[in-house]
Amino acid sequence: MSTPIETIVDYETALAAGERFLSVGHLISAKEAFERAHGLGHARTRAHVRAHLGLLRVALAANKPLDLVAQAGLATFAQVFTPLLGRGA
């Protein structure tokens, strides 16, 4: 499965924005950026997992244990099930 270059660039841009926002403590903006990356990277295992790990780090920084557990589970499920759905690495 081929991903259009525009989608890859948008995904990387969103992921980088999430990292920048997280590094300066803008947790709401970081979460929004990682959620955008999640939507853009959902079809690719590595991208899907990276987005969930970004959201996990937001939950950790925000001291939200339920969100932390949820994102850990979702990252694990993404790692296991995205490839089984016939999606790329």
N, C-alpha and C positions, 0 to 999 in steps of 0.2 A: 504494500500500500504506500503510495507516494503522498507526502504532505506538501501542499503549496508553500513556496518560499515565504510568501507574505504571512502565512499562519505561523511559521517557525519564527520569523522576525518578531511578530506581535507577541508570541509566547515568551521569547527571550527578553523582550522589552518589559513585559509585565512582571516577569520573574525578577529582573534586575531592579525594577521599581519597588517591588515588595521588599527586596533585600535592603535597598536604600532607606525606605521608610522604617523598616524594623531597626536599622542601625541607629536611627535618631529618635526612636521611641514613638513614632507616629503609628500606633498599633491599628487604628481603624483604617487608615490608608494602606497599611501593609496588608491587612486582611483582604481588603478590596482588590489589591493588585494580585495577591496570590490566588484569590478566587477567579479573577480574570484569566490568569495563567492556567488554572485548573480547567476552565472551560475550553481554552484553546489547545491544551495538551492532553485532553481526556482520551484521545484515540491512541496515544503512544505510551507504552508502559513507563519508560524512564521519565518522560515529561509529567505524566500523571502522578507518579510517586513523588517527584521533586516538588510539585505544587502542594501535595498533602504534607510533605515535610516542612515546607514554608509555613503552612497554616498551623502545624504542630508547634513550630517555634513561636508563632504569634500567641498561641494559647499558653505556652510556657511563660512568655514575657508578661502576659496579662494575668497570670496566676489563676487560670481557669482550668481546674483539674478535669472536669467532665469533657470539655473541649479537647484537652490534651489526650485523654484516653480515646475519645472518638477519632481524632486525627491519626493516632497511632494505629488504631484498628483499620481505618480507611486506607492508610498507606500500605499496610500489610495486604489488605484485600486487593488493592490496585496492583500490587506486585504479583499476586497470585492469579487474579482473574482477568486482568486486561489481556495477557497473552492468550488465555483460553478462549477469548472472544474473537480471536483471529486478528488482533490488532498488532501493529508493529512494535519494535523495541524502541 
